[in-house]
Amino acid sequence: MVFTDFYAQRRNCVPSATAFQEGHGSFPAERLVQAIWQQQRLLRDRLRTLDGQPVRILHPGFKNHGAGPDFHGAMIQIGSEPLRNGDIEVDLRPSGWQSHGHDRNPNFKNVILHVIWEGERPSTTLPTLALQNLLDAPIAELSTWLGRDSLNALPEDMQGRCCAPLLDLSGDKLTELLHQAARIRWQSKAHQFQSRARQVGWEQTLWEGLFRALGYKQNIWPMQSLAESQPHWLKLPANSLDLQARLLGISGLLPAELSPKRTSADGYVRRVWDQWWREQDEFSDYILPRKLWCFHGLRPANHPQRRLALAAHWRTSKNFLSKLETWFTASLDKTELVDSLLQTLQIEQDEFWSWHWTLRSTRLAKPQPLLGSARVTDLAINVILPWFWIRAVEGKNEKLQRVAEERYFAWPSAEDNSLFRLARQRLLASATPKVLRGAAAQQGLLQIVRDFCDHSNAICENCQFPELVREWSANK
Ligand code: SF4
């Protein structure tokens, strides 16, 4: 599909440190290989070390912006060994381990996996994983989508050079430019779904997207792992409570014993355990360690145990997908978008989770929904609409492509967060969310940060975006 937008054309003219040119013996930039690792754009169920051991990635780790290995805090399993926690180093070739001096540097003593682009023999005793033949899409395609992705944080206290030309634009022009940038972000997500669907099918791809979105930013990876093992844990027919037990058991989030104080959760935990102890052996290969989950800074309503209960209701609903398709093809007014999707995804009531935030919290005075409108917007923008769109693209159904696009660009703004705030202050000198009209404009702003800010520095050195904005303004 060819897009001729001004933003897309100019973005492609900006040299990227990670752009990949295919050719004889070419290697991608190390930064692109790091981005592939960070985003796990891999055939994750086929990973093997150079000596043939299967590798399971439970968490790829967090990008290290200082000295030392490229990623900290990763969690992996090699073959049937116990889980390993530690660092990941990314190099293009096995020999990078010695030639970069990692073998002599004590900062690298916690590395648990050497990730390389290509090579046949490890040059360290560490397990070594070559990515070249394990990508989920061709490298040139990944270079287009990930080449500019963020590995850096945005500097905090600087207004950018693009601020003045952006503020000169009328509200409509600014929104139009942001929408062009948003289109890039939308396509990137959609093509990621397309690549995954080629491996596992459209339905499984949708479930993986939904689970990831239920993980928020803190728990994306454990939710992804759970969704990936779904073909194994969904083998038996299950009602919602049975599936909650299974998901809580496999996730490692089921408490090992009842609290010494009697709590209102005791009855629920007992029932869940009654179910789980019967089947835990069958699913033992897929059980995640509890420490994989992050609870820091989580609102109680977003606790993963509660999110898994919601996922169990969706997964055991016989008509979940057909309801979603009915919502997508219904004729809806802009003002009905959020509520109609919320109604489609909301579950009526859960005997336990409608009345509790977590397994430890006391019973609430009034039942609370398992899904709110903020999460519905994230699900629509990041998963449901791009998934429907790229499926329509593959099916050459232009009418449904238009429906997905119209909904995306009409969707009301997402809940404000620190990422949006920082980008608004830097690019638009504005602390007020109102300056961005709708969720697509917010997405467009984030895309500009990825495409330009992340390749410049705090003083906007060599950034071509201000010129792009001036040119855009003059040509309009
Ligand atoms: S780096 Fe470029 S896009 Fe980012 S704030 Fe500076 S001028 Fe704007």
Boltz pocket constraint, residues with backbone or C-beta under 6 A from the ligand:
constraints:
  - pocket:
      binder: B
      contacts: [[A, 159], [A, 160], [A, 161], [A, 162], [A, 163], [A, 426], [A, 427], [A, 448], [A, 449], [A, 452], [A, 453], [A, 454], [A, 456], [A, 457], [A, 459], [A, 460], [A, 461], [A, 463], [A, 464], [A, 465], [A, 466]]
      max_distance: 6.0
